[in-house]
Amino acid sequence: MIRPALAAILLLSLSTALSSCGNTARGLAQDGRDTSHALDNATHRVLGAGSKK
């Protein structure tokens, strides 16, 4: 009785841990895309300001 319960608890905790890792990886990928877009926009603003002179 104890072994199946222990196995179920272990499986649930492992599932939660893997889900957390997946969410972190998706969040880091989204942050990278957002940073890239922000840098691109800033570059275009700087280059556009220089060309107006």
N, C-alpha and C positions, 0 to 999 in steps of 0.2 A: 504493500500500500504506500509506503514511504517513497520507494523508488519512482513510481509513475508520477507522483506529486512533485518530487524533486526534479524530474525530467521536464515536466510541464512548466515549472517555475524557471528553470534554466532556459528553456526554449523561448518563453515570453521575454525574459530579460535580454537574450541574444537578439531577438527580433526587434526590440526597442532600441538597442544599441546600434544595430545596423540601419535602422530607419533614421536615427539621429545623424549618423555619418552621411547618409544620402542627402538629408536636408542641408547639412553643412556644405557638402560639395556643390549642391545646386545654388546655395546662397553665395558661395565664393565665385562661381561662374557668373552669376548675375551681377555681382559687384564688379567683376572684371569688365563685363560689357558696359556697365554704367560708367565706369572710369574711362574707358576708351572713348565713349561718346562725348563725355565732358571734355576730355583733352582735345578731341577733334574740333568740337565747337569753340573752345578757347583759342585754338590755333587759327581757325578761320577768322575769328574776331580780331586777333592781333594782326594777321596778314591784311585783313580788310582795312584796319585803321591805318596801317603803314602805306597802303596804296592811295588813300584819300589825300595825302599831303601834296 
